[in-house]
Amino acid sequence: MNVEEEVERLKEEIKRLGHLQPDGSYKVTFGVLFHDDKCANIFEALVGTLRAAKKRKFLNYDGELLLQGVHDNVEITLKPPPVAET
């Protein structure tokens, strides 16, 4: 799986595990993602995939490097899809 495919899978998993916000975004904590069995099986390098998605501006979270345990409560926000212009 290439980076683009992993980022798309990550977006799906954040939607599955996260909570929909009024603005159309989804929020989930790093700990929920990290400890989820399905995510553990999909992503060999979850932190790397998170960084790639953040770099591509699909999601946002505080900090650069998230570590299990230390950053379990860090909120990850999947940004809402862009609104199509008419």
GROMACS elastic network, one bead per residue, 0.5 to 0.9 nm:
[ bonds ]
;  ai    aj funct       b0    kb
    1     4     6  0.81706   500
    1     5     6  0.59892   500
    1     6     6  0.64388   500
    2     5     6  0.53902   500
    2     6     6  0.62601   500
    2     7     6  0.87588   500
    3     6     6  0.50141   500
    3     7     6  0.61258   500
    3     8     6  0.86394   500
    3    49     6  0.71509   500
    3    52     6  0.74400   500
    3    53     6  0.89261   500
    4     7     6  0.51637   500
    4     8     6  0.63305   500
    4     9     6  0.87283   500
    4    52     6  0.85978   500
    4    53     6  0.86314   500
    5     8     6  0.51133   500
    5     9     6  0.62209   500
    5    10     6  0.85787   500
    6     9     6  0.50185   500
    6    10     6  0.60547   500
    6    11     6  0.86123   500
    6    42     6  0.84198   500
    6    43     6  0.74721   500
    6    49     6  0.65598   500
    6    53     6  0.89318   500
    7    11     6  0.62356   500
    7    12     6  0.87488   500
    7    49     6  0.61368   500
    7    50     6  0.75844   500
    7    52     6  0.71384   500
    7    53     6  0.56888   500
    7    58     6  0.86368   500
    8    11     6  0.51207   500
    8    12     6  0.64556   500
    8    13     6  0.88165   500
    8    53     6  0.86668   500
    9    12     6  0.50760   500
    9    13     6  0.62711   500
    9    14     6  0.86955   500
    9    42     6  0.82734   500
    9    43     6  0.89289   500
   10    13     6  0.50259   500
   10    14     6  0.61268   500
   10    15     6  0.85850   500
   10    39     6  0.81856   500
   10    42     6  0.89187   500
   10    43     6  0.83699   500
   10    46     6  0.85762   500
   10    49     6  0.74821   500
   10    50     6  0.77650   500
   10    53     6  0.82670   500
   11    14     6  0.51832   500
   11    15     6  0.63271   500
   11    16     6  0.87081   500
   11    53     6  0.85375   500
   11    58     6  0.81850   500
   11    59     6  0.86088   500
   11    78     6  0.70140   500
   12    15     6  0.51650   500
   12    16     6  0.62449   500
   12    17     6  0.87699   500
   13    17     6  0.60569   500
   13    18     6  0.79984   500
   13    33     6  0.79888   500
   13    38     6  0.86000   500
   13    39     6  0.72164   500
   14    17     6  0.52201   500
   14    18     6  0.52272   500
   14    19     6  0.84752   500
   14    26     6  0.69226   500
   14    27     6  0.73924   500
   14    28     6  0.65532   500
   14    33     6  0.75435   500
   14    76     6  0.85538   500
   14    77     6  0.84984   500
   14    78     6  0.70941   500
   15    18     6  0.52686   500
   15    19     6  0.72545   500
   15    20     6  0.75942   500
   15    25     6  0.88766   500
   15    26     6  0.61817   500
   15    27     6  0.81931   500
   15    28     6  0.85529   500
   15    78     6  0.80279   500
   16    19     6  0.83143   500
   17    26     6  0.89203   500
   17    27     6  0.85517   500
   17    28     6  0.66688   500
   17    32     6  0.74695   500
   17    33     6  0.74096   500
   17    36     6  0.87002   500
   18    26     6  0.55766   500
   18    27     6  0.50193   500
   18    29     6  0.79191   500
   18    32     6  0.86017   500
   18    33     6  0.89170   500
   18    76     6  0.89672   500
   18    77     6  0.87753   500
   18    78     6  0.89231   500
   19    25     6  0.82879   500
   19    26     6  0.52271   500
   19    27     6  0.52844   500
   19    28     6  0.65734   500
   20    23     6  0.82382   500
   20    24     6  0.63004   500
   20    25     6  0.59332   500
   20    27     6  0.67384   500
   21    24     6  0.54166   500
   21    25     6  0.52784   500
   21    26     6  0.57109   500
   21    27     6  0.72217   500
   22    25     6  0.73560   500
   23    26     6  0.87926   500
   23    79     6  0.88616   500
   23    80     6  0.70687   500
   24    78     6  0.89936   500
   24    79     6  0.75182   500
   24    81     6  0.77129   500
   25    77     6  0.66324   500
   25    78     6  0.54829   500
   25    81     6  0.79885   500
   26    76     6  0.81828   500
   26    77     6  0.56476   500
   26    78     6  0.50924   500
   26    79     6  0.68996   500
   26    80     6  0.75068   500
   27    75     6  0.64678   500
   27    76     6  0.56213   500
   27    78     6  0.63956   500
   27    79     6  0.88938   500
   28    31     6  0.84151   500
   28    32     6  0.67697   500
   28    33     6  0.73364   500
   28    74     6  0.84032   500
   28    75     6  0.57073   500
   28    76     6  0.53780   500
   28    77     6  0.67138   500
   28    78     6  0.84707   500
   29    32     6  0.54125   500
   29    33     6  0.66852   500
   29    34     6  0.87411   500
   29    71     6  0.86552   500
   29    72     6  0.64060   500
   29    73     6  0.54560   500
   29    74     6  0.53883   500
   29    76     6  0.56726   500
   29    77     6  0.86224   500
   30    33     6  0.52006   500
   30    34     6  0.59458   500
   30    35     6  0.85054   500
   30    66     6  0.76619   500
   30    67     6  0.86803   500
   30    68     6  0.78792   500
   30    71     6  0.67025   500
   30    73     6  0.62671   500
   30    74     6  0.56781   500
   30    75     6  0.64159   500
   30    76     6  0.65562   500
   31    35     6  0.59166   500
   31    36     6  0.83438   500
   31    68     6  0.68819   500
   31    69     6  0.73716   500
   31    71     6  0.72147   500
   31    73     6  0.62281   500
   31    74     6  0.77459   500
   32    35     6  0.54574   500
   32    36     6  0.60824   500
   32    72     6  0.74219   500
   32    73     6  0.85935   500
   33    36     6  0.53997   500
   33    37     6  0.87562   500
   33    39     6  0.64957   500
   33    40     6  0.82716   500
   33    46     6  0.85303   500
   33    72     6  0.88909   500
   34    37     6  0.82482   500
   34    39     6  0.69706   500
   34    40     6  0.68014   500
   34    46     6  0.74449   500
   34    47     6  0.89643   500
   34    68     6  0.71364   500
   34    72     6  0.80116   500
   35    38     6  0.88958   500
   35    39     6  0.77572   500
   35    40     6  0.71702   500
   35    68     6  0.89048   500
   36    39     6  0.53969   500
   36    40     6  0.62185   500
   36    41     6  0.88231   500
   37    40     6  0.50127   500
   37    41     6  0.63055   500
   37    42     6  0.87549   500
   38    41     6  0.51934   500
   38    42     6  0.62749   500
   38    43     6  0.86925   500
   39    42     6  0.50385   500
   39    43     6  0.58616   500
   39    44     6  0.88669   500
   39    46     6  0.79497   500
   40    43     6  0.56780   500
   40    44     6  0.70570   500
   40    45     6  0.88555   500
   40    46     6  0.78660   500
   41    44     6  0.72723   500
   42    46     6  0.86775   500
   43    46     6  0.52157   500
   43    47     6  0.89127   500
   43    49     6  0.76910   500
   44    48     6  0.88841   500
   44    49     6  0.89521   500
   45    48     6  0.53045   500
   45    49     6  0.63597   500
   45    50     6  0.87294   500
   46    49     6  0.51067   500
   46    50     6  0.61315   500
   46    51     6  0.86335   500
   47    50     6  0.50338   500
   47    51     6  0.62002   500
   47    52     6  0.86535   500
   47    65     6  0.70844   500
   47    66     6  0.64734   500
   47    67     6  0.80081   500
   48    51     6  0.50789   500
   48    52     6  0.62029   500
   48    53     6  0.86758   500
   48    65     6  0.87314   500
   49    52     6  0.50265   500
   49    53     6  0.61841   500
   49    54     6  0.85513   500
   50    53     6  0.51557   500
   50    54     6  0.61203   500
   50    55     6  0.85707   500
   50    59     6  0.81047   500
   50    66     6  0.89083   500
   51    54     6  0.50368   500
   51    55     6  0.60605   500
   51    56     6  0.86142   500
   51    64     6  0.73093   500
   51    65     6  0.77723   500
   52    55     6  0.50858   500
   52    56     6  0.63012   500
   52    57     6  0.86895   500
   53    56     6  0.50978   500
   53    57     6  0.62698   500
   53    58     6  0.54317   500
   53    59     6  0.61084   500
   53    60     6  0.84388   500
   54    58     6  0.58040   500
   54    59     6  0.50245   500
   54    60     6  0.57294   500
   54    61     6  0.78242   500
   55    58     6  0.77593   500
   55    59     6  0.83689   500
   56    59     6  0.79689   500
   57    60     6  0.71602   500
   57    79     6  0.80751   500
   58    77     6  0.86150   500
   58    78     6  0.61146   500
   58    79     6  0.57540   500
   58    80     6  0.83551   500
   58    81     6  0.85946   500
   59    76     6  0.69445   500
   59    77     6  0.53511   500
   59    79     6  0.53276   500
   59    80     6  0.89476   500
   60    75     6  0.85090   500
   60    76     6  0.58762   500
   60    77     6  0.52069   500
   60    78     6  0.66728   500
   60    79     6  0.74284   500
   61    64     6  0.81571   500
   61    74     6  0.71033   500
   61    75     6  0.61458   500
   61    77     6  0.64209   500
   62    66     6  0.89233   500
   62    74     6  0.71090   500
   62    75     6  0.77337   500
   62    76     6  0.80345   500
   63    66     6  0.71962   500
   63    74     6  0.89741   500
   66    70     6  0.77863   500
   66    71     6  0.57225   500
   66    72     6  0.82045   500
   66    74     6  0.81873   500
   67    70     6  0.56643   500
   67    71     6  0.54580   500
   67    72     6  0.75526   500
   68    71     6  0.59321   500
   68    72     6  0.59763   500
   69    72     6  0.52479   500
   69    73     6  0.85039   500
   70    73     6  0.80562   500
   70    74     6  0.89453   500
   71    74     6  0.53441   500
   71    75     6  0.89630   500
   72    75     6  0.84355   500
   78    81     6  0.89418   500
   79    82     6  0.86052   500
   80    83     6  0.85837   500
   81    84     6  0.89291   500
